[in-house]
Amino acid sequence: RGAILRAWPRRTHSRRFAPRCTRDMACRALRAAASRVGHSLLQARGMSSTAQVGGLPVQVYQPDGKHRVVVTKHLPGTRWLDVLVSNGCRVEVCTSEKTILDVEDIQKLIGTQCDGVIGQLTEDWGTTLFQSLRQAGGKAYSNYAVGYNNVDVAAATANGIPVGNTPGVLTETTAEIAASLTLAAARRIVEADTFMRNGKYKGWLPDLFVGKLLQGKTVGIIGAGRIGTAYAKMMVEGHKMDLVYFNPIPAEQLETYMEAYGKFLESQGEKPVTCRRVETVEELLEVSDVVSLHCLLDKTTTHLMNAERLNRMKKDAVLVNSSRGPVIDETALVAHLKANPEFRCGLDVFEDEPDMKPGLADCPNAVILPHIASASLWTRGGMATLAACNVAGLLQKYPMHGSQDVLPFVDGPFAQLPKACPSVVNAKDLGM
């Protein structure tokens, strides 16, 4: 499109009356632009074939590629495939109908010769798989996720396998889902939608699905990283909420931003918002109308929200989790929801995912989603591209990217892709 627009005259009154020579220029520009649209991608799309690997169905792209790369699930978008194909990879995408592949399935896909794998956060990447990958000559693994609690990084390092992940493209997408869950839970959107679909609406009533107003209330975030910060800005700017946060270290940029926003509101004759860091989770829970979890999952945050802490929250508070399921003691949450009908929650992740604890699905005051926080096309496609760039870069022995800005990989011109690995979590341990 850019080539065509540059070729088209900017001062003609109508494209219909543009000089024929200019139209010819535009046609040539179109053909030239098409010839530059990743020839390898067009080739890969048009020349794929199906095969069986260890009894599992796969789609094969560029069968004569130098490096064999296994992708355990089909990934959104096409740029990721172009990355692998243009770097000389034979790409085998598993097309099994199984939602989650087990260790034995993945071992079959790896086989006796495999250079790299792109795997999923639902898979158990531990000693067994990394040994299999090493024995098959593997040199690269990338998780199709920013998190990697499904990966035994120490086992990967012991087997000399670099582990890539996909940070930098999930921030706003995940924050939007957290904000959506907050509003849906507070205003009882899902309950009302089900009510309508079941044909129960007979007319307006004063007390029909009365929910909680967020404007001017207090939002608390546990974990003030990139996603927590983005969510906080959405809630504060959209609903003029005061902010409290719990974080191991002060979030100075967030505090500066909120202070400036408060001054702006004051200059417009509105009440300024406030922002403060609290020393304990308990203090945050006691003062917040909405609590959103944005912490990492480790031993200190497993069951961070237990029965005792749930009881510290306001009776009509909203709890949101788009981080990791085990951060909440889900059994305790079910009991709390049943005992406190005015309390609401919005969940995108679950403790025993994909299963839910008994009783959760029966709680009308819970909004539940199937782990879709990153499910925008731009983000999921960007994650795929980053994972592919990790694997291709490792196979090409490219250096580490060394920057948190990964947009050049995701949005930049394909011909100008950085010759680097976007993110490898154990690079230092491997001396890379």
Order of alpha helices (4+ residues) and beta strands (2+ residues): alpha-alpha-alpha-beta-beta-beta-alpha-beta-alpha-beta-alpha-beta-alpha-beta-alpha-alpha-beta-alpha-beta-alpha-beta-alpha-beta-alpha-beta-alpha-beta-beta-alpha-alpha
